Each structure stands twice: as structure tokens, then as C-alpha cells.
Amino acid sequence: MASTSQPDGSQPRHGRAKAAGSVRWVLPAALAALLAIAWLARGLDLDVDKLVGFLTDSALFVVGIAAAAALAGGALRAVRRRRQR
């Protein structure tokens, strides 16, 4: 039988623990990207307000797509549960 432990001897991470680990990396990476874009905008004499508007629109678009995917996944899960009953 195969072992379920990881090479370092720890147990595999699932669910909320895995999501919390992702958040620890995503938030600092997003902040670093935002600061890098602001630094480049100032260095290249771009309109920072216009750039922030584009970033806001892009973020809202990505969040909207993620929300739509979550809703679709929830709907599929509900349909599967209903069929199993």
C-alpha cells in the first residue's frame, strides 16, 4: 500500500490549511506587483491615476470571473447531490 505522507514526513495538506497557505503567498505577491507597477509608471512618466483605473477594472473582471466559476461549481455540486438522493 502506498504511503500518504509527503517526502518531508508531514501529512498532506487539504482544505482550509491549503487555502490559508495560498493566501500567505498570493497577498504579498499581489502587493509586490502593485508596487512594481506604480514604480514603473512613475519611472516612465505614465499617468498613475489612469493606470490604477485599469488595474481596478482588471481586478474586478478577474473577481467576476472567479465568482461566476464558483457559482457554476456550486450549481454542479448541488445537481450531483440531488441526483444521488
KEKE-3310 file (N, C-alpha, C; in steps of 0.2 Angstrom, whole numbers, plus 5000, padded with zeros to 4 digits):
npx = (5004:5003:5011:5004:5010:5020:5036:5044:5039:5028:5010:4999:4992:4976:4960:4956:4968:4977:4972:4974:4988:4990:4985:4994:5004:4999:4993:5005:5012:5003:5003:5017:5017:5008:5015:5027:5022:5017:5029:5036:5027:5029:5042:5042:5035:5021:5003:4998:4985:4977:4982:4980:4966:4964:4970:4961:4949:4953:4956:4943:4936:4943:4939:4926:4925:4930:4920:4909:4914:4914:4900:4895:4902:4896:4883:4884:4888:4877:4868:4873:4872:4859:4855:4860:4852)
npy = (4994:5011:5025:5039:5050:5065:5068:5075:5070:5075:5076:5076:5092:5098:5106:5119:5122:5121:5132:5143:5143:5146:5159:5166:5168:5173:5186:5194:5194:5200:5213:5216:5216:5226:5237:5237:5240:5253:5259:5258:5265:5278:5279:5279:5290:5289:5291:5289:5289:5285:5272:5265:5265:5256:5245:5242:5240:5228:5220:5219:5212:5200:5195:5194:5184:5174:5173:5169:5156:5150:5150:5142:5130:5127:5126:5114:5105:5105:5099:5086:5081:5081:5072:5060:5057)
npz = (5000:4996:5004:5012:5016:5014:5006:5016:5028:5033:5035:5021:5015:5016:5011:5021:5027:5016:5008:5016:5016:5003:5003:5010:5002:4990:4993:4997:4985:4976:4981:4980:4966:4963:4968:4960:4948:4950:4953:4941:4933:4937:4935:4921:4917:4916:4917:4933:4939:4929:4926:4938:4938:4927:4932:4943:4936:4929:4940:4945:4935:4935:4947:4945:4936:4943:4953:4945:4941:4953:4957:4946:4949:4962:4958:4950:4960:4968:4959:4957:4970:4972:4963:4968:4979)
capx = (5000:5007:5011:5000:5014:5024:5043:5047:5037:5022:5004:4997:4988:4969:4955:4957:4975:4980:4969:4977:4995:4990:4983:5000:5009:4995:4993:5011:5014:4999:5006:5023:5016:5005:5021:5031:5018:5017:5036:5037:5023:5032:5049:5041:5031:5014:4998:4997:4978:4974:4985:4976:4959:4965:4971:4955:4945:4956:4954:4935:4935:4945:4935:4919:4926:4931:4914:4905:4916:4912:4893:4894:4904:4891:4877:4885:4888:4870:4864:4876:4869:4851:4854:4862:4847)
capy = (5000:5017:5030:5046:5056:5068:5067:5078:5066:5078:5074:5080:5097:5098:5110:5126:5123:5123:5138:5148:5143:5150:5166:5169:5169:5177:5193:5198:5194:5205:5219:5217:5218:5233:5242:5237:5244:5260:5262:5258:5271:5284:5280:5280:5296:5287:5294:5284:5288:5281:5265:5262:5263:5250:5239:5241:5236:5221:5216:5217:5207:5193:5193:5192:5178:5169:5172:5165:5150:5147:5149:5136:5124:5126:5123:5107:5101:5104:5095:5080:5079:5080:5065:5055:5056)
capz = (5000:4996:5009:5010:5019:5010:5007:5022:5033:5036:5031:5015:5017:5012:5013:5023:5028:5010:5006:5020:5014:4997:5004:5013:4996:4985:4995:4996:4978:4973:4984:4976:4959:4963:4970:4955:4943:4952:4952:4933:4930:4939:4931:4913:4917:4914:4922:4938:4941:4924:4927:4944:4935:4923:4937:4946:4931:4928:4946:4946:4929:4937:4953:4942:4933:4949:4956:4941:4941:4960:4956:4942:4953:4967:4955:4948:4966:4970:4955:4959:4977:4971:4959:4972:4984)
cpx = (5004:5006:5008:5004:5018:5031:5046:5044:5030:5016:5002:4992:4981:4965:4958:4964:4979:4978:4973:4985:4995:4989:4990:5005:5005:4995:5000:5013:5010:5001:5012:5022:5013:5011:5025:5028:5018:5024:5038:5033:5026:5039:5048:5037:5024:5009:4996:4989:4975:4976:4981:4969:4959:4966:4965:4950:4947:4954:4947:4933:4937:4941:4928:4919:4926:4924:4909:4907:4914:4904:4892:4896:4899:4885:4878:4885:4881:4866:4867:4873:4862:4850:4856:4857:4842)
cpy = (5006:5022:5036:5052:5059:5067:5069:5075:5069:5075:5079:5086:5097:5104:5117:5127:5125:5130:5144:5148:5147:5158:5170:5171:5174:5185:5197:5199:5199:5212:5221:5219:5225:5239:5243:5241:5251:5263:5263:5264:5277:5285:5281:5286:5294:5290:5288:5283:5284:5273:5262:5261:5257:5244:5237:5238:5229:5217:5214:5212:5200:5191:5191:5186:5172:5167:5168:5158:5146:5146:5143:5130:5122:5123:5116:5103:5100:5099:5087:5077:5077:5073:5059:5053:5052)
cpz = (5000:5002:5007:5013:5013:5011:5013:5028:5036:5032:5026:5018:5012:5015:5015:5025:5021:5007:5010:5018:5007:4998:5007:5007:4991:4987:4995:4989:4974:4975:4980:4969:4958:4964:4964:4949:4944:4951:4945:4930:4931:4935:4924:4912:4914:4919:4927:4939:4935:4924:4933:4942:4931:4927:4941:4942:4930:4934:4947:4940:4932:4943:4950:4939:4938:4952:4952:4941:4948:4960:4952:4946:4958:4964:4953:4954:4968:4966:4956:4965:4976:4968:4963:4977:4981)
residu = (MET:ALA:SER:THR:SER:GLN:PRO:ASP:GLY:SER:GLN:PRO:ARG:HIS:GLY:ARG:ALA:LYS:ALA:ALA:GLY:SER:VAL:ARG:TRP:VAL:LEU:PRO:ALA:ALA:LEU:ALA:ALA:LEU:LEU:ALA:ILE:ALA:TRP:LEU:ALA:ARG:GLY:LEU:ASP:LEU:ASP:VAL:ASP:LYS:LEU:VAL:GLY:PHE:LEU:THR:ASP:SER:ALA:LEU:PHE:VAL:VAL:GLY:ILE:ALA:ALA:ALA:ALA:ALA:LEU:ALA:GLY:GLY:ALA:LEU:ARG:ALA:VAL:ARG:ARG:ARG:ARG:GLN:ARG)
# end
